[in-house]
Amino acid sequence: MHRYLVHQETTGASATHALVIGIGAYPHLIGGSGQLAPSNDGMQQLSSPPISARKFAEWLILSYRNPNQPLGSVALLLSENPQRDFTNPKSNQQIQPENATYDQVDEAIGDWAMRGGQNPDNLLLLYFCGHGIAQGADMALLMSDYGNNPRARLEQALDFRRFRLGMARNLPRRQIYFVDACRANSDTLIEAFGYAGRVPIAPGLESAAEAPVYYATLAGENAFGKPNEVSVFTDALLKGLNGSGSDNSEGDWRVTTSRLKESIDYHVRQAFEAGAKRAQVPPTDDLTTFDIHYLSGEPEVPVFVSCRPESENANAEFVCKAGGVERNRRKPESAQWALPLPAGSYRFAAEFPSGSRAPVEQEVHVRPVYRKVLLEVT
């Protein structure tokens, strides 16, 4: 395998090729091992990106399923302290990922683009998790050696806007970008007068590709993650790919680009409604609809059951039945009842042990992204 690949498979004519980058160790940012860059913008070391990138790479290798573009390769670059091996979850082979310096990422992008361009019907996936800075439409993705040259502050940054526009004029016809990084405004970019880093790919002569970009947060805002855990955005992304971003309008369950967008929105919103202090809104650019991933079975759907009015939850015992058989039951409590269920038809009921009210029932079809069941109590 090539030095950046952690997984490779023999496929037919068309395939999916993924490049996954996770950067947590920045020697020239606050807390790093090298000389502190004057243009550090207050940025520190990160623990979530290497964890998040590993999880995404593992999901691709173990779970990704697309009969039209089966997985052909996964390239992985990680910057973490200390550096650790990546264990391929399918082969159990241990591989030391290359460090995500700008030069290494530049070469890995060239290899990835070359693999994708060999067939116009290939699918390219790029995932980046690490520091990002922005100003207006410009966004710089910061590689691990960012700040090592004070006289050329953005030489170790990737100008994401120009990179994506260049890629869109090259084959293949479909490309997807996941950018799990802050997009906060930066004095560094203001002072750079439109220069946001280097660009490894020049526009080709092809018609524009379908190339949706999923960002972790709105322009001008920060993205969040808990220390030493998968980031909020990547957790939402994986939940969407695992089924909550799917639909069965074609007869089988498929994750599409548009349904994935809805699912990421929902799961990020849920994460912050669960108690986080600041909201994070994940936008998408250039969204078109096509299939990404095919599920091997029915998706699991978050279901929330409540009486209306909600005050009756404390008096109601909730019941869930499938095919006339009781599947789940919950004793009275004030909160709504949250339970995951495979997609399908169910009958939900609110029973009142005190006998103060007659039972209330409702037949509901459960499907992604989520389902809220409101039982009217009169």
Secondary structure, DSSP 8 states (H G I E B T S, - for coil): --TTEEEE---SS--EEEEEEEE---TTSBT-SS---TT-TT-B--SHHHHHHHHHHHHHHHH---SSS-EEEEEEEEE-SS---EE-TTT--EE--B---HHHHHHHHHHHHHHHHT-TT-EEEEEEES-EEEETTEEEEE-TTTTS-TTSTTTTEEEHHHHHHHHHTSS-SEEEEEEES---B-HHHHHTTT---B-S----SS---B--EEESS-TT------TTS--HHHHHHHHIIIIITEE-TTSS-EEEHHHHHHHHHHHHHHHHHTT-SS-----EES----EEEE-SS--EEEEEEEEESGGGGGG-EEEEEETTEEEEEE---SS-EEEEEESEEEEEEEE-TTSSS--EEEEEEE-SS-EEEEEE--
